[in-house]
C-alpha cells in the first residue's frame, strides 16, 4: 500500500470528515461516509512547510496557510511556533 496518496473527504449529510488511502486510479470513484453511508465529497488538500531561523523564529517556506484553516494569515495560529 505504500506510495498511495491519502485523500480527505467530508460527508454533507452528517458533516463527518475522514481520510482514505486510495490509488490514483480510484481517486475519482464515489466514496460513502463510514458513519452514515451517504455519498461523501472529496476535499482539496493543502499543506505548509515551516522553517526555523537561527534566532528561533518560524517562517512559512511553502504554501499560504498553516493548514488548520483557509485564512492566509492568522495572528492566533500556534502551528508554526
BAFI-451032 format. One record per atom (N, C-alpha, C, O): y, z, x. Coordinates in steps of 0.2 Angstrom, whole numbers. Atoms other than C-alpha are relative to their C-alpha. Layout:
<atom y="Y" z="Z" x="X"/>
...
***
This chain:
<atom y="-6" z="0" x="4"/>
<atom y="0" z="0" x="0"/>
<atom y="6" z="0" x="4"/>
<atom y="12" z="-1" x="2"/>
<atom y="-5" z="0" x="-5"/>
<atom y="11" z="1" x="15"/>
<atom y="4" z="-7" x="0"/>
<atom y="1" z="-12" x="-1"/>
<atom y="-4" z="6" x="0"/>
<atom y="26" z="-12" x="15"/>
<atom y="2" z="-2" x="-7"/>
<atom y="6" z="-7" x="-7"/>
<atom y="-2" z="2" x="6"/>
<atom y="28" z="-12" x="-3"/>
<atom y="6" z="4" x="-2"/>
<atom y="7" z="10" x="-1"/>
<atom y="-6" z="-3" x="2"/>
<atom y="45" z="-9" x="-10"/>
<atom y="0" z="5" x="-6"/>
<atom y="-5" z="5" x="-10"/>
<atom y="0" z="-5" x="5"/>
<atom y="49" z="6" x="-21"/>
<atom y="6" z="-2" x="-5"/>
<atom y="12" z="-3" x="-3"/>
<atom y="-5" z="2" x="5"/>
<atom y="59" z="1" x="-37"/>
<atom y="1" z="6" x="-5"/>
<atom y="-3" z="10" x="-6"/>
<atom y="-2" z="-6" x="4"/>
<atom y="69" z="13" x="-48"/>
<atom y="1" z="-3" x="-7"/>
<atom y="3" z="-9" x="-8"/>
<atom y="0" z="2" x="7"/>
<atom y="68" z="12" x="-67"/>
<atom y="3" z="6" x="-4"/>
<atom y="3" z="11" x="-2"/>
<atom y="-3" z="-4" x="5"/>
<atom y="77" z="20" x="-82"/>
<atom y="-3" z="-2" x="-7"/>
<atom y="-3" z="-8" x="-8"/>
<atom y="2" z="1" x="7"/>
<atom y="70" z="22" x="-100"/>
<atom y="6" z="1" x="-4"/>
<atom y="9" z="6" x="-5"/>
<atom y="-5" z="-1" x="5"/>
<atom y="83" z="18" x="-113"/>
<atom y="-1" z="4" x="-6"/>
<atom y="3" z="7" x="-9"/>
<atom y="2" z="-4" x="6"/>
<atom y="73" z="27" x="-126"/>
<atom y="1" z="8" x="1"/>
<atom y="4" z="11" x="-3"/>
<atom y="0" z="-7" x="-1"/>
<atom y="71" z="44" x="-118"/>
<atom y="4" z="2" x="6"/>
<atom y="4" z="8" x="8"/>
<atom y="-5" z="-1" x="-5"/>
<atom y="83" z="42" x="-103"/>
<atom y="-4" z="3" x="6"/>
<atom y="-1" z="6" x="11"/>
<atom y="3" z="-2" x="-6"/>
<atom y="69" z="46" x="-90"/>
<atom y="1" z="-4" x="5"/>
<atom y="0" z="-11" x="4"/>
<atom y="0" z="4" x="-6"/>
<atom y="71" z="40" x="-73"/>
<atom y="-6" z="1" x="4"/>
<atom y="-9" z="6" x="5"/>
<atom y="6" z="-1" x="-4"/>
<atom y="56" z="36" x="-62"/>
<atom y="0" z="-6" x="5"/>
<atom y="4" z="-11" x="5"/>
<atom y="0" z="5" x="-5"/>
<atom y="51" z="26" x="-47"/>
<atom y="-7" z="-3" x="0"/>
<atom y="-12" z="1" x="-1"/>
<atom y="7" z="3" x="-1"/>
<atom y="36" z="14" x="-44"/>
<atom y="0" z="-5" x="6"/>
<atom y="5" z="-8" x="8"/>
<atom y="1" z="4" x="-6"/>
<atom y="29" z="6" x="-28"/>
<atom y="-4" z="-6" x="-3"/>
<atom y="-9" z="-6" x="-6"/>
<atom y="3" z="6" x="3"/>
<atom y="26" z="-12" x="-33"/>
<atom y="0" z="-6" x="5"/>
<atom y="5" z="-6" x="10"/>
<atom y="-1" z="6" x="-5"/>
<atom y="23" z="-29" x="-23"/>
<atom y="6" z="-4" x="-3"/>
<atom y="8" z="-3" x="-8"/>
<atom y="-6" z="5" x="2"/>
<atom y="37" z="-42" x="-23"/>
<atom y="-2" z="-4" x="-6"/>
<atom y="2" z="-6" x="-10"/>
<atom y="2" z="4" x="6"/>
<atom y="26" z="-52" x="-35"/>
<atom y="0" z="3" x="-7"/>
<atom y="1" z="0" x="-12"/>
<atom y="0" z="-4" x="6"/>
<atom y="26" z="-38" x="-48"/>
<atom y="7" z="2" x="-2"/>
<atom y="8" z="5" x="-7"/>
<atom y="-6" z="-2" x="1"/>
<atom y="44" z="-35" x="-47"/>
<atom y="3" z="-1" x="-6"/>
<atom y="7" z="3" x="-9"/>
<atom y="-3" z="3" x="6"/>
<atom y="49" z="-45" x="-62"/>
<atom y="-4" z="2" x="-6"/>
<atom y="-2" z="1" x="-12"/>
<atom y="4" z="-1" x="6"/>
<atom y="35" z="-39" x="-73"/>
<atom y="2" z="6" x="-4"/>
<atom y="5" z="11" x="-1"/>
<atom y="-2" z="-6" x="5"/>
<atom y="38" z="-27" x="-88"/>
<atom y="-3" z="6" x="2"/>
<atom y="-9" z="7" x="5"/>
<atom y="2" z="-7" x="-2"/>
<atom y="36" z="-8" x="-85"/>
<atom y="1" z="4" x="-6"/>
<atom y="6" z="4" x="-9"/>
<atom y="-1" z="-4" x="6"/>
<atom y="33" z="5" x="-98"/>
<atom y="1" z="7" x="3"/>
<atom y="-1" z="9" x="9"/>
<atom y="-2" z="-7" x="-1"/>
<atom y="40" z="23" x="-97"/>
<atom y="-6" z="4" x="1"/>
<atom y="-10" z="4" x="-4"/>
<atom y="6" z="-5" x="0"/>
<atom y="27" z="36" x="-91"/>
<atom y="1" z="5" x="-5"/>
<atom y="-4" z="9" x="-7"/>
<atom y="0" z="-5" x="5"/>
<atom y="34" z="48" x="-104"/>
<atom y="-1" z="-2" x="-7"/>
<atom y="-5" z="1" x="-11"/>
<atom y="1" z="3" x="7"/>
<atom y="36" z="38" x="-120"/>
<atom y="-3" z="-6" x="-1"/>
<atom y="-3" z="-9" x="-7"/>
<atom y="3" z="7" x="0"/>
<atom y="28" z="21" x="-116"/>
<atom y="5" z="-5" x="-2"/>
<atom y="3" z="-11" x="-4"/>
<atom y="-4" z="5" x="2"/>
<atom y="44" z="12" x="-121"/>
<atom y="2" z="-5" x="6"/>
<atom y="0" z="-3" x="12"/>
<atom y="-2" z="5" x="-5"/>
<atom y="50" z="-3" x="-111"/>
<atom y="6" z="3" x="4"/>
<atom y="11" z="4" x="2"/>
<atom y="-5" z="-3" x="-5"/>
<atom y="60" z="3" x="-95"/>
<atom y="4" z="-6" x="3"/>
<atom y="1" z="-12" x="3"/>
<atom y="-5" z="5" x="-4"/>
<atom y="74" z="-6" x="-86"/>
<atom y="0" z="2" x="7"/>
<atom y="1" z="7" x="9"/>
<atom y="0" z="-1" x="-7"/>
<atom y="74" z="-9" x="-68"/>
<atom y="8" z="1" x="2"/>
<atom y="12" z="-2" x="0"/>
<atom y="-6" z="-2" x="-2"/>
<atom y="89" z="-1" x="-59"/>
<atom y="2" z="-4" x="7"/>
<atom y="-3" z="-6" x="10"/>
<atom y="-2" z="3" x="-7"/>
<atom y="99" z="-9" x="-44"/>
<atom y="1" z="6" x="4"/>
<atom y="4" z="11" x="3"/>
<atom y="0" z="-5" x="-5"/>
<atom y="96" z="2" x="-29"/>
<atom y="5" z="-1" x="5"/>
<atom y="5" z="-7" x="8"/>
<atom y="-5" z="1" x="-6"/>
<atom y="109" z="5" x="-15"/>
<atom y="-1" z="6" x="4"/>
<atom y="-3" z="12" x="1"/>
<atom y="0" z="-6" x="-4"/>
<atom y="110" z="17" x="-1"/>
<atom y="6" z="-1" x="5"/>
<atom y="9" z="-6" x="6"/>
<atom y="-5" z="-1" x="-6"/>
<atom y="122" z="23" x="13"/>
<atom y="-3" z="3" x="5"/>
<atom y="-7" z="8" x="5"/>
<atom y="2" z="-3" x="-6"/>
<atom y="119" z="27" x="30"/>
<atom y="6" z="4" x="3"/>
<atom y="11" z="1" x="3"/>
<atom y="-5" z="-4" x="-3"/>
<atom y="129" z="41" x="39"/>
<atom y="-1" z="1" x="8"/>
<atom y="-7" z="1" x="10"/>
<atom y="0" z="-2" x="-7"/>
<atom y="133" z="44" x="57"/>
<atom y="4" z="6" x="2"/>
<atom y="10" z="6" x="-1"/>
<atom y="-4" z="-6" x="-2"/>
<atom y="139" z="60" x="65"/>
<atom y="3" z="-2" x="7"/>
<atom y="0" z="-4" x="12"/>
<atom y="-4" z="1" x="-6"/>
<atom y="153" z="58" x="78"/>
<atom y="-1" z="6" x="5"/>
<atom y="-4" z="11" x="3"/>
<atom y="1" z="-6" x="-5"/>
<atom y="154" z="69" x="94"/>
<atom y="3" z="6" x="-2"/>
<atom y="1" z="12" x="0"/>
<atom y="-3" z="-6" x="3"/>
<atom y="165" z="81" x="85"/>
<atom y="-3" z="3" x="-6"/>
<atom y="-1" z="8" x="-9"/>
<atom y="3" z="-2" x="6"/>
<atom y="153" z="83" x="71"/>
<atom y="2" z="-3" x="-7"/>
<atom y="-2" z="-1" x="-12"/>
<atom y="-2" z="3" x="6"/>
<atom y="162" z="73" x="58"/>
<atom y="-5" z="-6" x="-2"/>
<atom y="-8" z="-9" x="2"/>
<atom y="5" z="6" x="2"/>
<atom y="151" z="61" x="47"/>
<atom y="4" z="-5" x="-3"/>
<atom y="10" z="-5" x="-5"/>
<atom y="-3" z="6" x="2"/>
<atom y="156" z="44" x="43"/>
<atom y="-5" z="-5" x="-3"/>
<atom y="-11" z="-6" x="0"/>
<atom y="4" z="5" x="3"/>
<atom y="148" z="30" x="32"/>
<atom y="0" z="-6" x="5"/>
<atom y="5" z="-8" x="7"/>
<atom y="1" z="6" x="-4"/>
<atom y="141" z="16" x="43"/>
<atom y="-3" z="-6" x="-4"/>
<atom y="-4" z="-11" x="-1"/>
<atom y="3" z="5" x="4"/>
<atom y="133" z="6" x="29"/>
<atom y="1" z="2" x="-8"/>
<atom y="-1" z="8" x="-10"/>
<atom y="-1" z="-2" x="7"/>
<atom y="137" z="5" x="10"/>
<atom y="7" z="3" x="-1"/>
<atom y="10" z="5" x="3"/>
<atom y="-6" z="-3" x="2"/>
<atom y="151" z="11" x="0"/>
<atom y="0" z="6" x="-3"/>
<atom y="5" z="10" x="-4"/>
<atom y="1" z="-6" x="3"/>
<atom y="144" z="26" x="-8"/>
<atom y="-5" z="5" x="3"/>
<atom y="-8" z="2" x="7"/>
<atom y="5" z="-4" x="-3"/>
<atom y="134" z="41" x="-4"/>
<atom y="-7" z="0" x="-3"/>
<atom y="-12" z="2" x="-1"/>
<atom y="7" z="1" x="4"/>
<atom y="120" z="36" x="-16"/>
<atom y="-1" z="5" x="-6"/>
<atom y="-6" z="4" x="-9"/>
<atom y="1" z="-5" x="6"/>
<atom y="122" z="51" x="-28"/>
<atom y="4" z="-2" x="-6"/>
<atom y="3" z="1" x="-11"/>
<atom y="-4" z="2" x="6"/>
<atom y="135" z="42" x="-39"/>
<atom y="3" z="-7" x="1"/>
<atom y="3" z="-9" x="7"/>
<atom y="-3" z="7" x="-1"/>
<atom y="143" z="25" x="-42"/>
<atom y="7" z="0" x="3"/>
<atom y="9" z="-6" x="4"/>
<atom y="-7" z="0" x="-2"/>
<atom y="160" z="30" x="-36"/>
<atom y="0" z="-2" x="7"/>
<atom y="-5" z="-1" x="11"/>
<atom y="0" z="2" x="-7"/>
<atom y="166" z="23" x="-20"/>
<atom y="3" z="5" x="5"/>
<atom y="3" z="4" x="11"/>
<atom y="-2" z="-5" x="-4"/>
<atom y="173" z="39" x="-14"/>
<atom y="0" z="7" x="-4"/>
<atom y="1" z="6" x="-10"/>
<atom y="1" z="-6" x="4"/>
<atom y="171" z="57" x="-19"/>
<atom y="2" z="6" x="4"/>
<atom y="-2" z="8" x="9"/>
<atom y="-3" z="-6" x="-4"/>
<atom y="181" z="72" x="-12"/>
<atom y="-5" z="6" x="0"/>
<atom y="-5" z="10" x="4"/>
<atom y="5" z="-6" x="0"/>
<atom y="167" z="84" x="-18"/>
<atom y="-7" z="-1" x="2"/>
<atom y="-11" z="3" x="2"/>
<atom y="7" z="1" x="-2"/>
<atom y="152" z="75" x="-11"/>
<atom y="-2" z="3" x="7"/>
<atom y="2" z="4" x="11"/>
<atom y="3" z="-4" x="-5"/>
<atom y="142" z="85" x="1"/>
<atom y="-5" z="-3" x="4"/>
<atom y="-8" z="-1" x="9"/>
<atom y="6" z="4" x="-3"/>
<atom y="129" z="72" x="6"/>
<atom y="1" z="-1" x="7"/>
<atom y="-4" z="-1" x="11"/>
<atom y="-1" z="2" x="-7"/>
<atom y="137" z="66" x="22"/>
<atom y="2" z="6" x="4"/>
<atom y="3" z="4" x="10"/>
<atom y="-2" z="-5" x="-4"/>
<atom y="142" z="83" x="28"/>
<atom y="-5" z="4" x="4"/>
<atom y="-4" z="9" x="7"/>
***
